[in-house]
Amino acid sequence: MGLFSLNKEIAMDLGTANTIIISDGKIAVDEPSVVALDRRTDKMIAVGDRAKMMYEKTNADIRTVRPLRDGVIADFNACEQMIRGLIKMVHTGNRLFSPSMRMVIGVPSGSTEVELRAVRDSAEHAGGREVYLIYEPMAAAIGVGLDVCAPEGNMIVDIGGGSTEIAVISLGGIVADKSLRIAGDELTADIQDYMSRQHNMKVSERMAERIKIHVGSALTDLGDDAPEDYVVHGPNKITALPMAVPVCYQEIAHCLEKTIARIETAVLDALTETPPELYADIVHNGIYLTGGGALLRGLDKRLTDKINIPFHVAEDPLHSVAKGTGVALKNIHNFSFLM
């Protein structure tokens, strides 16, 4: 049966940090959005976790690429090869034919026509026969389990790797939205800059990411939930001698302050544009946080205290967009897609 079943359906969260593919209602691929290419031939050497292991560790013959920056495609060729490589992980059992695919892909709500075209072209070149695009905050709301088609206001703040998507949703459409090219990557860059300025230490992007995971915080007082200090190893940026610096969550909270404040401002801007009846619904229902940024310690409490509306971290924030694209794929005629 596998030889002749050439039509496949997949849903994809094409993220700056991770790409998640849903096939047959299950998460089939959850891999970093990284591809390793041969510098001479530009052929793909590795993709996903294998490429991530090479990231910032390559020799002169290999280059590792994160094809997406700020939520959009920055390297078209690398993105196409990455999508092909990740799709092959789904269809490993079908060796004789390349399946013709129907695809639903989540895209940032602030994408331009050129950026949307780039996503569609990459998907079509990678084997997509029918490609449907859905805005990420809409997909996130569906993935969280909200009834997006109801005559009721719901608000989503999706903080991914490259972009933060904020949207007020009612009757199956987006009423007010803000799309910021500020998210997890910006927080990582803040930590790199802080370690350089404060401790005279050079840290890689990957090390800054580990610092964020271990002691990242949006609050300077986490009480009993405070994590232990994280010891960072790296070279002194002047002498190149090795250093070991313990870092606490309070100093990371201070270094992330400006970026988090910009996200707060964007949430308030979206609320300002929200009609009063929908605003009342949002105050009653609360606002849902999704994406990897939702896992930043204390972020929900900080936003709740600042805006006076309850913020709820989604049950599975990392997979909310992917799950939503999966639901949209199964109910292709019930949702509006981008043309």
C-alpha positions in Angstrom: 0.0 0.0 0.0 2.9 2.3 0.8 4.2 2.1 -2.8 1.0 3.6 -4.3 -0.1 6.0 -1.6 1.5 9.1 -3.0 -0.8 11.8 -1.6 0.3 13.0 1.8 -0.9 15.7 4.2 1.4 17.4 6.6 1.1 20.5 8.8 4.2 22.5 9.6 5.3 25.1 12.1 8.2 26.5 10.2 10.0 28.3 13.1 13.1 30.3 13.5 14.4 28.0 16.3 12.6 24.8 15.6 10.5 23.2 12.8 7.7 20.9 13.8 5.9 18.7 11.3 2.6 16.9 12.0 1.6 13.9 9.9 -1.4 11.6 10.5 -2.4 13.7 13.5 0.9 13.1 15.4 4.1 15.1 15.7 6.4 13.3 13.3 9.4 15.7 13.3 10.5 18.2 16.0 14.0 19.4 15.0 16.1 22.6 15.2 15.7 24.8 12.1 19.4 24.3 11.1 20.9 22.9 8.0 24.6 22.0 7.3 25.8 22.5 3.7 29.0 21.7 1.8 30.6 25.0 0.9 31.9 23.8 -2.4 28.7 22.1 -3.8 26.1 23.7 -1.5 24.6 20.2 -1.0 23.0 19.3 2.3 25.2 17.4 4.7 22.9 17.3 7.7 19.6 18.8 9.0 17.9 19.3 12.3 19.6 17.9 15.4 22.6 16.6 13.5 23.2 20.1 12.0 22.6 21.8 15.3 25.4 19.7 16.8 27.7 21.2 14.1 26.5 24.8 14.6 29.4 27.1 15.6 31.8 24.1 15.4 32.4 23.7 11.6 35.6 23.6 9.6 36.3 25.5 6.4 34.5 22.9 4.2 31.1 23.1 6.0 28.7 25.9 6.8 25.8 25.7 9.1 22.8 27.9 8.4 19.7 28.9 10.2 17.6 29.7 7.2 15.0 31.7 9.1 15.7 35.0 10.9 13.1 37.1 12.7 10.4 34.6 11.7 10.9 34.8 8.0 13.1 33.2 5.4 16.6 34.7 5.2 18.2 32.1 3.0 15.9 30.7 0.3 18.1 27.8 -0.9 19.0 26.7 2.6 15.4 26.8 3.7 14.2 24.7 0.7 16.9 22.1 1.4 16.0 22.1 5.1 12.3 21.5 4.4 13.2 18.7 2.0 15.4 17.1 4.6 12.8 17.3 7.4 10.0 16.0 5.1 12.2 13.0 4.3 12.2 12.1 8.0 8.4 11.8 7.8 8.4 9.7 4.6 11.4 7.4 5.3 9.3 4.3 4.4 8.5 5.5 0.9 11.8 5.1 -1.1 10.5 4.8 -4.7 8.4 7.9 -5.1 8.3 11.4 -3.8 4.8 11.9 -2.4 2.7 14.8 -3.6 1.7 16.8 -0.6 -1.0 19.0 0.8 0.7 21.3 3.3 -0.5 23.8 5.9 2.2 26.1 7.2 2.1 28.7 10.0 3.5 32.2 9.1 4.0 35.4 11.2 1.0 37.7 11.0 3.4 40.6 10.0 4.7 38.9 6.9 4.9 40.9 3.7 3.7 39.6 0.4 7.3 38.8 -0.6 7.9 36.9 2.6 4.7 34.9 2.2 5.7 34.1 -1.4 9.1 32.9 -0.2 7.5 30.4 2.2 5.0 29.2 -0.5 7.8 28.8 -3.1 10.1 26.9 -0.7 7.2 24.5 0.2 6.3 23.9 -3.4 9.9 23.3 -4.4 10.1 20.8 -1.6 7.2 18.8 -2.9 4.0 20.7 -1.8 1.2 20.3 -4.3 -1.3 22.3 -2.4 0.2 24.8 0.1 -2.0 26.7 2.6 -0.7 29.4 4.8 -2.2 30.3 8.2 -1.2 33.1 10.6 0.8 31.8 13.6 -1.3 33.4 16.3 -4.5 32.0 14.7 -2.8 28.5 14.6 -1.7 29.0 18.2 -5.2 29.8 19.4 -6.6 26.7 17.6 -3.8 24.6 19.1 -4.5 25.9 22.6 -8.1 24.7 22.2 -9.9 28.1 21.9 -13.0 28.3 19.8 -11.7 30.9 17.3 -15.0 30.9 15.3 -17.1 32.0 18.3 -18.4 35.5 18.6 -16.1 36.1 21.5 -12.7 37.8 22.0 -9.7 35.7 22.6 -6.1 37.0 22.8 -2.9 35.1 22.1 0.7 36.2 22.6 3.0 33.8 20.8 6.7 34.4 21.6 8.8 32.3 19.2 12.4 32.2 18.3 12.4 35.1 15.8 9.1 36.9 16.2 6.4 37.7 18.8 2.9 37.4 17.4 0.1 39.1 19.3 -3.5 38.8 18.1 -7.1 39.4 19.2 -9.3 36.8 17.5 -13.0 36.7 17.0 -15.4 34.9 14.5 -12.5 33.1 12.8 -10.5 36.2 12.0 -7.9 38.5 13.5 -9.4 41.8 14.8 -6.2 43.4 16.1 -2.6 42.2 15.9 1.0 43.2 16.4 4.0 41.3 15.0 7.4 42.1 16.5 10.7 40.9 15.1 11.7 40.6 18.8 11.6 37.2 20.6 13.8 34.4 21.8 16.8 35.2 19.6 16.8 38.8 20.9 16.8 37.6 24.5 19.7 35.3 23.6 21.6 38.3 22.0 20.9 40.3 25.2 22.6 37.7 27.3 25.6 37.5 24.9 26.0 41.3 25.1 25.6 41.3 28.9 28.2 38.6 29.4 30.6 40.6 27.2 30.0 43.9 29.0 29.6 42.7 32.6 32.0 39.8 32.8 34.4 40.4 29.8 33.5 36.9 28.6 32.9 35.7 25.0 29.9 33.4 24.9 28.5 31.6 21.9 24.9 31.8 20.8 24.4 28.2 22.0 25.9 29.0 25.5 23.7 32.1 25.8 20.7 29.9 25.0 21.8 27.5 27.8 22.0 30.4 30.2 18.5 31.5 29.2 17.2 28.0 29.8 18.9 27.5 33.2 18.5 31.0 34.8 16.4 33.1 32.4 13.8 35.1 34.2 11.4 38.0 33.6 11.3 38.9 37.4 14.1 39.7 39.8 12.2 38.0 42.6 11.0 34.4 42.0 10.7 33.4 45.6 10.7 29.6 46.1 10.9 29.0 42.4 14.3 30.6 42.0 16.8 28.4 40.1 20.3 27.8 41.3 23.2 29.9 39.8 24.5 28.6 36.6 28.3 28.4 36.1 29.3 29.7 32.6 32.6 28.6 31.1 34.3 30.6 28.4 37.3 32.7 27.3 38.1 36.2 28.6 37.5 38.4 25.6 40.8 40.4 26.2 43.3 37.8 27.5 41.7 34.6 26.0 42.3 32.9 29.3 39.6 30.5 30.5 37.0 31.8 32.9 34.2 30.3 35.1 31.5 32.8 36.1 28.5 31.9 38.2 25.4 33.7 36.9 22.2 34.2 38.9 18.7 34.7 37.6 18.4 38.3 39.0 21.2 39.6 36.7 19.7 37.9 33.7 16.3 39.4 34.5 18.0 42.9 34.5 19.7 42.2 31.2 16.4 41.1 29.6 14.4 44.0 30.9 14.4 46.2 27.8 13.4 43.5 25.4 10.6 42.2 27.7 9.3 45.8 28.2 9.0 46.1 24.4 6.8 43.0 24.3 4.7 44.5 27.1 4.2 47.7 25.1 3.2 45.7 22.0 0.5 43.8 24.0 -0.8 47.1 25.3 -0.9 48.5 21.8 -2.9 45.6 20.6 -5.4 46.0 23.5 -5.7 49.7 22.6 -7.0 48.7 19.2 -9.4 46.1 20.5 -13.2 47.0 20.4 -14.7 47.4 23.9 -17.0 44.3 23.7 -14.0 42.0 22.8 -11.9 43.7 25.4 -14.4 42.7 28.0 -14.2 39.1 26.8 -10.4 39.2 27.1 -10.5 40.5 30.6 -12.8 37.6 31.5 -11.0 34.9 29.6 -7.4 36.1 30.2 -4.6 36.1 27.6 -2.8 33.0 26.5 1.0 32.8 26.2 2.5 30.3 23.7 5.8 29.6 22.1 9.2 29.0 23.7 9.3 32.5 25.2 6.2 31.6 27.3 8.5 29.3 29.4 10.6 32.2 30.6 10.3 32.2 34.4 7.9 34.7 35.9 6.8 36.1 32.5 3.1 35.3 33.1 3.1 36.9 36.5 5.0 40.0 35.3 2.5 40.6 32.5 -0.5 39.9 34.7 0.8 42.5 37.3 1.6 45.0 34.6 -1.6 44.8 32.5 -4.1 43.7 35.2 -5.4 40.9 32.9 -4.7 37.3 33.8 -2.0 35.6 31.6 -2.1 31.9 31.2 0.8 29.8 29.9 -0.6 27.2 27.4 -0.4 23.6 28.4 2.1 22.8 25.7 3.4 26.2 24.6 6.2 24.8 22.3 3.7 22.9 20.1 0.7 25.1 20.1 1.2 26.5 16.6 2.0 23.1 15.2 -1.0 21.5 16.8 -3.2 24.3 15.4 -1.9 23.8 11.9 -2.6 20.1 12.3 -6.3 20.9 13.3 -6.5 23.3 10.3 -5.2 20.6 8.0 -7.9 18.2 9.1 -10.6 20.9 8.7 -9.3 22.6 5.6 -12.7 24.0 4.6 -13.6 25.4 8.1 -10.8 27.9 8.3 -9.6 30.9 6.3 -6.2 30.7 4.7 -3.9 33.2 3.1 -4.1 33.3 -0.7 
